[in-house]
Structure formats: structure tokens, C-alpha cells
């Protein structure tokens, strides 16, 4: 059986990992050991923050809807309760968009809820 030298495989693996750390600061972009840790940590943060992004946007939409509701003299909680009672199924993202871009349409929804 012929001898297998594994240098090319190891070099390719290291090169690919260092390619992922392009743009990182200091030794994290050039030293394999530090780069490996940096990539693992970056992946963890990316995964975590994809979930957190959904939470932060929902909170932002709620704030925008609340502000629009206050201009139409109704509280956010009463508005949402009214939507559920009248079985109007519009999600918060669309409601926030309506409140910003088409306030007259949003005002009509508020009137139906009242």
C-alpha cells in the first residue's frame, strides 16, 4: 500500500478557515488557532442574533403601532384586544407599515376596532 502524505489536506483545511476570517482584526485573521476560535464564536453569535433579531423587530413594531394608536386615541392593548375580538388577522409587521405609510388606512382599522 502506498504512503499517504496529508499535508495538502491539512493546508487546504487551514486555508479555508483563514478565508472565513478575512476582515477580522489582529492575529484572528492570520493565526490558525486564533482564527479557529474566532470562527466558532462568530458562528455562535450569528445563530443567537438571528433569533434576537426577530424579538427586536417585534418590539419595534409594537412601539410604532402604539404611537399610531395614541394619535387615534386608543391604547395599544385595547387595540390588539379589539383586533382579536373582531377576528382581524393582520400581523404587527403589516400594522406598523400601515401606521407609517398609510395612516388613513390604519385609522379605518382603528375605527372598526373601536
TORKOL-4160 file (C-alpha; in steps of 0.2 Angstrom, whole numbers, padded with zeros to 4 digits, m for minus):
114
<pt num="1" X="0000" Y="0000" Z="0000"/>
<pt num="2" X="0007" Y="0017" Z="m0005"/>
<pt num="3" X="0011" Y="0030" Z="0008"/>
<pt num="4" X="m0001" Y="0044" Z="0010"/>
<pt num="5" X="0005" Y="0062" Z="0014"/>
<pt num="6" X="m0008" Y="0073" Z="0022"/>
<pt num="7" X="0000" Y="0090" Z="0021"/>
<pt num="8" X="m0011" Y="0095" Z="0006"/>
<pt num="9" X="m0027" Y="0091" Z="0015"/>
<pt num="10" X="m0022" Y="0100" Z="0031"/>
<pt num="11" X="m0016" Y="0115" Z="0021"/>
<pt num="12" X="m0032" Y="0116" Z="0012"/>
<pt num="13" X="m0042" Y="0115" Z="0028"/>
<pt num="14" X="m0032" Y="0129" Z="0036"/>
<pt num="15" X="m0033" Y="0140" Z="0021"/>
<pt num="16" X="m0052" Y="0138" Z="0020"/>
<pt num="17" X="m0054" Y="0143" Z="0038"/>
<pt num="18" X="m0042" Y="0158" Z="0036"/>
<pt num="19" X="m0053" Y="0163" Z="0021"/>
<pt num="20" X="m0068" Y="0164" Z="0033"/>
<pt num="21" X="m0059" Y="0176" Z="0045"/>
<pt num="22" X="m0055" Y="0189" Z="0031"/>
<pt num="23" X="m0058" Y="0206" Z="0039"/>
<pt num="24" X="m0055" Y="0201" Z="0057"/>
<pt num="25" X="m0043" Y="0211" Z="0067"/>
<pt num="26" X="m0025" Y="0206" Z="0073"/>
<pt num="27" X="m0020" Y="0188" Z="0074"/>
<pt num="28" X="m0038" Y="0182" Z="0072"/>
<pt num="29" X="m0036" Y="0184" Z="0053"/>
<pt num="30" X="m0019" Y="0175" Z="0051"/>
<pt num="31" X="m0015" Y="0163" Z="0065"/>
<pt num="32" X="m0024" Y="0147" Z="0063"/>
<pt num="33" X="m0028" Y="0143" Z="0082"/>
<pt num="34" X="m0035" Y="0161" Z="0085"/>
<pt num="35" X="m0044" Y="0160" Z="0068"/>
<pt num="36" X="m0052" Y="0144" Z="0073"/>
<pt num="37" X="m0059" Y="0151" Z="0089"/>
<pt num="38" X="m0065" Y="0167" Z="0081"/>
<pt num="39" X="m0075" Y="0157" Z="0068"/>
<pt num="40" X="m0083" Y="0146" Z="0081"/>
<pt num="41" X="m0088" Y="0161" Z="0091"/>
<pt num="42" X="m0094" Y="0171" Z="0076"/>
<pt num="43" X="m0105" Y="0157" Z="0071"/>
<pt num="44" X="m0112" Y="0156" Z="0089"/>
<pt num="45" X="m0116" Y="0175" Z="0089"/>
<pt num="46" X="m0123" Y="0174" Z="0071"/>
<pt num="47" X="m0135" Y="0160" Z="0077"/>
<pt num="48" X="m0140" Y="0168" Z="0093"/>
<pt num="49" X="m0143" Y="0185" Z="0085"/>
<pt num="50" X="m0154" Y="0178" Z="0071"/>
<pt num="51" X="m0166" Y="0174" Z="0084"/>
<pt num="52" X="m0164" Y="0190" Z="0094"/>
<pt num="53" X="m0167" Y="0200" Z="0078"/>
<pt num="54" X="m0185" Y="0193" Z="0077"/>
<pt num="55" X="m0188" Y="0199" Z="0095"/>
<pt num="56" X="m0181" Y="0216" Z="0092"/>
<pt num="57" X="m0191" Y="0219" Z="0077"/>
<pt num="58" X="m0207" Y="0213" Z="0085"/>
<pt num="59" X="m0203" Y="0226" Z="0099"/>
<pt num="60" X="m0200" Y="0240" Z="0087"/>
<pt num="61" X="m0217" Y="0236" Z="0078"/>
<pt num="62" X="m0226" Y="0236" Z="0094"/>
<pt num="63" X="m0219" Y="0253" Z="0098"/>
<pt num="64" X="m0224" Y="0260" Z="0081"/>
<pt num="65" X="m0241" Y="0253" Z="0082"/>
<pt num="66" X="m0243" Y="0260" Z="0100"/>
<pt num="67" X="m0238" Y="0278" Z="0094"/>
<pt num="68" X="m0250" Y="0277" Z="0080"/>
<pt num="69" X="m0264" Y="0271" Z="0091"/>
<pt num="70" X="m0261" Y="0285" Z="0103"/>
<pt num="71" X="m0264" Y="0298" Z="0089"/>
<pt num="72" X="m0280" Y="0289" Z="0086"/>
<pt num="73" X="m0285" Y="0290" Z="0104"/>
<pt num="74" X="m0284" Y="0271" Z="0109"/>
<pt num="75" X="m0271" Y="0262" Z="0119"/>
<pt num="76" X="m0261" Y="0248" Z="0111"/>
<pt num="77" X="m0268" Y="0234" Z="0122"/>
<pt num="78" X="m0286" Y="0239" Z="0119"/>
<pt num="79" X="m0282" Y="0240" Z="0100"/>
<pt num="80" X="m0274" Y="0222" Z="0100"/>
<pt num="81" X="m0289" Y="0216" Z="0110"/>
<pt num="82" X="m0301" Y="0223" Z="0098"/>
<pt num="83" X="m0292" Y="0216" Z="0083"/>
<pt num="84" X="m0293" Y="0199" Z="0091"/>
<pt num="85" X="m0312" Y="0201" Z="0096"/>
<pt num="86" X="m0316" Y="0207" Z="0079"/>
<pt num="87" X="m0305" Y="0192" Z="0072"/>
<pt num="88" X="m0295" Y="0204" Z="0061"/>
<pt num="89" X="m0279" Y="0194" Z="0057"/>
<pt num="90" X="m0266" Y="0207" Z="0052"/>
<pt num="91" X="m0249" Y="0204" Z="0060"/>
<pt num="92" X="m0239" Y="0218" Z="0069"/>
<pt num="93" X="m0226" Y="0220" Z="0055"/>
<pt num="94" X="m0240" Y="0225" Z="0042"/>
<pt num="95" X="m0249" Y="0235" Z="0055"/>
<pt num="96" X="m0233" Y="0245" Z="0059"/>
<pt num="97" X="m0231" Y="0248" Z="0040"/>
<pt num="98" X="m0248" Y="0254" Z="0038"/>
<pt num="99" X="m0246" Y="0266" Z="0053"/>
<pt num="100" X="m0231" Y="0273" Z="0045"/>
<pt num="101" X="m0235" Y="0273" Z="0026"/>
<pt num="102" X="m0254" Y="0274" Z="0026"/>
<pt num="103" X="m0261" Y="0282" Z="0042"/>
<pt num="104" X="m0278" Y="0284" Z="0034"/>
<pt num="105" X="m0280" Y="0265" Z="0032"/>
<pt num="106" X="m0273" Y="0262" Z="0049"/>
<pt num="107" X="m0286" Y="0275" Z="0056"/>
<pt num="108" X="m0300" Y="0265" Z="0047"/>
<pt num="109" X="m0294" Y="0249" Z="0056"/>
<pt num="110" X="m0294" Y="0258" Z="0072"/>
<pt num="111" X="m0312" Y="0264" Z="0069"/>
<pt num="112" X="m0318" Y="0246" Z="0066"/>
<pt num="113" X="m0309" Y="0240" Z="0082"/>
<pt num="114" X="m0317" Y="0254" Z="0092"/>
